[in-house]
Amino acid sequence: MRLPTPDNPDPHCKTDNRQEVFALGEFGDFIKPIFDLYHNQGVDPRAIAV
């Protein structure tokens, strides 16, 4: 488990570099393959968790 520290107030934040941000449209490009896997290919999300 990651706990917040003064040096890292949000340890679950991605990306690890807080100076980076998604440019317009980049997040959609990033998440689309994952979305497609679950919704268009019939993959059971519980199977991924295992």
Backbone torsions as a table, in degrees:
resi	resn	phi	psi	omega
1	MET	NA	136.1	179.3
2	ARG	-101.4	129.2	178.1
3	LEU	-109.2	146.5	176.8
4	PRO	-62.7	142.6	175.3
5	THR	-129.6	167.0	177.2
6	PRO	-59.6	-33.8	179.8
7	ASP	-80.1	-23.1	-176.8
8	ASN	-140.3	80.8	-173.8
9	PRO	-69.7	-18.4	178.7
10	ASP	-134.3	80.7	-172.7
11	PRO	-67.6	-13.6	-180.0
12	HIS	-95.0	0.1	-178.3
13	CYS	-67.4	135.4	172.4
14	LYS	-123.3	131.5	11.6
15	THR	-79.2	165.7	178.4
16	ASP	-68.3	-23.8	176.9
17	ASN	-90.9	107.9	-176.3
18	ARG	-70.9	-9.4	178.9
19	GLN	-82.6	-16.4	-179.4
20	GLU	-85.1	141.5	175.2
21	VAL	-137.4	155.2	175.6
22	PHE	-72.8	135.0	172.5
23	ALA	-76.8	166.4	-179.5
24	LEU	-55.0	121.3	178.7
25	GLY	90.5	-15.3	-177.3
26	GLU	-67.7	-37.3	-178.8
27	PHE	-64.7	-40.3	176.6
28	GLY	-60.1	-42.3	177.4
29	ASP	-64.4	-35.2	-179.4
30	PHE	-70.2	-43.3	-171.6
31	ILE	-89.3	-19.7	-175.4
32	LYS	-56.0	-45.9	179.3
33	PRO	-60.8	-35.8	179.0
34	ILE	-70.1	-44.3	177.9
35	PHE	-59.6	-45.9	179.7
36	ASP	-61.7	-38.9	-179.9
37	LEU	-58.4	-46.4	-177.8
38	TYR	-74.8	-41.9	-168.6
39	HIS	-98.1	-26.0	-175.9
40	ASN	-108.3	-15.2	-176.9
41	GLN	-110.2	-1.4	176.5
42	GLY	71.3	24.8	179.1
43	VAL	-77.5	131.7	178.4
44	ASP	-78.3	118.2	-178.3
45	PRO	-57.5	-26.5	178.3
46	ARG	-67.7	-29.8	178.3
47	ALA	-68.8	-36.1	178.3
48	ILE	-65.1	-38.0	-178.9
49	ALA	-63.4	-31.5	-179.4
50	VAL	-73.0	NA	NA
